């Protein structure tokens, strides 16, 4: 085979390779359609719920929050409360929280209501030995395992 034929064959191979590459990369890419997560079913209007939640320094005889605040003193505030106003609460309604300090998990708790018609409830937080750890707290509240709302408060 002479040089001219060899160059011709190499040229044809190069053209075929370049053409095939252009064809493969020039094609439109398949569209990947991501499914959206299902929207949770709406709760019935009469489902137990937290109508209002606040942090407070005390609770009155009727179970209502007094001394409502979002900033507390780590040395002098010995007991603080997450005070909840409930609607449509029934016996065996499960109230729970998960608490975080500066974004890190601290603790969680679950409470079960023991009778129908309870309209106020509170989670008490009492400091142990020493002062409360200073920082920003987030309290995520749940009703029957379903997220309801969050409270944020600070100990200085």
Buried (B, 14 or more C-beta within 10 A) or exposed (E): EEEEEEEEEEEEEEEEEEEEEEEEEEEEEEEEEEEEEEEEEEEEEEBBBBEEBBBBBBBEEEBBBEBEBEEBBBEEBEEBBBBBBBEBBBEEBBBBBBBBBEEEEBEEEEEEBEEEEBBBBBBEBEBEEEBBEBBEBBBBBBBBEEEBBEBEBBBE
